[in-house]
Amino acid sequence: MSEEIELEWDENKRQQTLNERGLDFKLARYILNDPDLVCSVDNRKNYKETRYIAYGMVQGHVLKICYTMRGNAYRIISLHKIHKDKQEKYYGKNN
Protein backbone atom coordinates (compact mmCIF):
# COMPACT_ATOMS: atom_id res chain seq x y z
CA MET A 1 0.00 0.00 0.00
CA SER A 2 1.29 3.47 -0.77
CA GLU A 3 2.38 5.80 2.01
CA GLU A 4 0.36 8.55 0.32
CA ILE A 5 -3.02 7.24 1.37
CA GLU A 6 -5.90 9.60 2.01
CA LEU A 7 -7.60 9.34 5.40
CA GLU A 8 -10.77 10.96 6.69
CA TRP A 9 -12.88 10.65 9.82
CA ASP A 10 -15.44 12.30 12.01
CA GLU A 11 -13.41 14.66 14.21
CA ASN A 12 -15.72 14.19 17.20
CA LYS A 13 -15.26 10.41 16.98
CA ARG A 14 -11.48 10.89 16.72
CA GLN A 15 -11.45 13.04 19.85
CA GLN A 16 -13.63 10.53 21.70
CA THR A 17 -11.22 7.71 20.80
CA LEU A 18 -8.25 9.82 21.87
CA ASN A 19 -9.89 10.58 25.22
CA GLU A 20 -11.20 7.07 25.93
CA ARG A 21 -8.41 4.88 24.47
CA GLY A 22 -5.44 7.18 24.00
CA LEU A 23 -5.37 6.24 20.29
CA ASP A 24 -5.38 8.65 17.37
CA PHE A 25 -7.09 7.86 14.07
CA LYS A 26 -3.93 9.21 12.41
CA LEU A 27 -2.33 5.84 13.33
CA ALA A 28 -4.49 4.24 10.62
CA ARG A 29 -1.83 5.24 8.07
CA TYR A 30 0.70 2.94 9.78
CA ILE A 31 -1.79 0.09 10.09
CA LEU A 32 -2.67 0.28 6.40
CA ASN A 33 1.04 0.39 5.47
CA ASP A 34 1.95 -2.64 7.58
CA PRO A 35 3.44 -5.20 5.15
CA ASP A 36 1.76 -7.92 7.24
CA LEU A 37 -1.65 -6.22 7.22
CA VAL A 38 -4.61 -8.56 7.72
CA CYS A 39 -7.83 -7.19 6.26
CA SER A 40 -11.31 -8.61 5.73
CA VAL A 41 -14.84 -7.46 5.03
CA ASP A 42 -16.79 -6.70 8.21
CA ASN A 43 -19.84 -8.96 8.02
CA ARG A 44 -20.91 -8.59 11.66
CA LYS A 45 -23.93 -6.47 10.67
CA ASN A 46 -25.79 -5.51 7.53
CA TYR A 47 -24.24 -2.07 7.03
CA LYS A 48 -25.43 0.20 4.23
CA GLU A 49 -21.85 0.28 2.96
CA THR A 50 -18.98 -2.18 2.70
CA ARG A 51 -16.90 -1.99 5.87
CA TYR A 52 -13.52 -3.53 6.47
CA ILE A 53 -11.60 -4.63 9.54
CA ALA A 54 -7.82 -4.37 9.34
CA TYR A 55 -5.19 -5.51 11.82
CA GLY A 56 -1.70 -4.05 11.76
CA MET A 57 1.34 -3.53 13.94
CA VAL A 58 2.16 -0.04 15.21
CA GLN A 59 5.07 0.49 17.61
CA GLY A 60 4.92 -3.10 18.85
CA HIS A 61 1.14 -3.16 19.37
CA VAL A 62 -1.47 -4.87 17.24
CA LEU A 63 -4.21 -2.36 16.43
CA LYS A 64 -7.53 -2.87 14.68
CA ILE A 65 -9.32 -0.33 12.54
CA CYS A 66 -12.75 -0.46 11.03
CA TYR A 67 -13.09 1.62 7.87
CA THR A 68 -15.01 2.12 4.68
CA MET A 69 -13.95 3.62 1.37
CA ARG A 70 -15.26 7.02 0.31
CA GLY A 71 -13.92 7.49 -3.18
CA ASN A 72 -10.15 7.10 -2.77
CA ALA A 73 -10.20 7.95 0.93
CA TYR A 74 -10.18 5.53 3.83
CA ARG A 75 -12.96 6.69 6.16
CA ILE A 76 -11.91 5.56 9.64
CA ILE A 77 -14.82 4.43 11.80
CA SER A 78 -13.08 3.00 14.85
CA LEU A 79 -9.65 2.15 16.27
CA HIS A 80 -8.82 -0.32 19.03
CA LYS A 81 -5.73 -1.80 20.66
CA ILE A 82 -5.94 -5.59 20.55
CA HIS A 83 -5.04 -7.38 23.77
CA LYS A 84 -2.51 -10.20 23.56
CA ASP A 85 -5.11 -12.93 24.05
CA LYS A 86 -7.08 -11.68 21.00
CA GLN A 87 -4.22 -11.20 18.51
CA GLU A 88 -4.59 -14.53 16.69
CA LYS A 89 -6.25 -12.85 13.69
CA TYR A 90 -3.05 -10.89 13.10
CA TYR A 91 -0.43 -13.47 14.09
CA GLY A 92 -2.37 -16.43 12.71
CA LYS A 93 -2.13 -14.99 9.17
CA ASN A 94 1.52 -13.96 9.54
CA ASN A 95 3.21 -17.14 10.78
C-alpha positions as CSV (number, residue, x, y, z in Angstrom):
1,M,0.0,0.0,0.0
2,S,1.3,3.5,-0.8
3,E,2.4,5.8,2.0
4,E,0.4,8.5,0.3
5,I,-3.0,7.2,1.4
6,E,-5.9,9.6,2.0
7,L,-7.6,9.3,5.4
8,E,-10.8,11.0,6.7
9,W,-12.9,10.6,9.8
10,D,-15.4,12.3,12.0
11,E,-13.4,14.7,14.2
12,N,-15.7,14.2,17.2
13,K,-15.3,10.4,17.0
14,R,-11.5,10.9,16.7
15,Q,-11.5,13.0,19.8
16,Q,-13.6,10.5,21.7
17,T,-11.2,7.7,20.8
18,L,-8.2,9.8,21.9
19,N,-9.9,10.6,25.2
20,E,-11.2,7.1,25.9
21,R,-8.4,4.9,24.5
22,G,-5.4,7.2,24.0
23,L,-5.4,6.2,20.3
24,D,-5.4,8.7,17.4
25,F,-7.1,7.9,14.1
26,K,-3.9,9.2,12.4
27,L,-2.3,5.8,13.3
28,A,-4.5,4.2,10.6
29,R,-1.8,5.2,8.1
30,Y,0.7,2.9,9.8
31,I,-1.8,0.1,10.1
32,L,-2.7,0.3,6.4
33,N,1.0,0.4,5.5
34,D,2.0,-2.6,7.6
35,P,3.4,-5.2,5.2
36,D,1.8,-7.9,7.2
37,L,-1.6,-6.2,7.2
38,V,-4.6,-8.6,7.7
39,C,-7.8,-7.2,6.3
40,S,-11.3,-8.6,5.7
41,V,-14.8,-7.5,5.0
42,D,-16.8,-6.7,8.2
43,N,-19.8,-9.0,8.0
44,R,-20.9,-8.6,11.7
45,K,-23.9,-6.5,10.7
46,N,-25.8,-5.5,7.5
47,Y,-24.2,-2.1,7.0
48,K,-25.4,0.2,4.2
49,E,-21.8,0.3,3.0
50,T,-19.0,-2.2,2.7
51,R,-16.9,-2.0,5.9
52,Y,-13.5,-3.5,6.5
53,I,-11.6,-4.6,9.5
54,A,-7.8,-4.4,9.3
55,Y,-5.2,-5.5,11.8
56,G,-1.7,-4.1,11.8
57,M,1.3,-3.5,13.9
58,V,2.2,0.0,15.2
59,Q,5.1,0.5,17.6
60,G,4.9,-3.1,18.9
61,H,1.1,-3.2,19.4
62,V,-1.5,-4.9,17.2
63,L,-4.2,-2.4,16.4
64,K,-7.5,-2.9,14.7
65,I,-9.3,-0.3,12.5
66,C,-12.7,-0.5,11.0
67,Y,-13.1,1.6,7.9
68,T,-15.0,2.1,4.7
69,M,-14.0,3.6,1.4
70,R,-15.3,7.0,0.3
71,G,-13.9,7.5,-3.2
72,N,-10.1,7.1,-2.8
73,A,-10.2,8.0,0.9
74,Y,-10.2,5.5,3.8
75,R,-13.0,6.7,6.2
76,I,-11.9,5.6,9.6
77,I,-14.8,4.4,11.8
78,S,-13.1,3.0,14.9
79,L,-9.7,2.1,16.3
80,H,-8.8,-0.3,19.0
81,K,-5.7,-1.8,20.7
82,I,-5.9,-5.6,20.5
83,H,-5.0,-7.4,23.8
84,K,-2.5,-10.2,23.6
85,D,-5.1,-12.9,24.1
86,K,-7.1,-11.7,21.0
87,Q,-4.2,-11.2,18.5
88,E,-4.6,-14.5,16.7
89,K,-6.2,-12.9,13.7
90,Y,-3.0,-10.9,13.1
91,Y,-0.4,-13.5,14.1
92,G,-2.4,-16.4,12.7
93,K,-2.1,-15.0,9.2
94,N,1.5,-14.0,9.5
95,N,3.2,-17.1,10.8
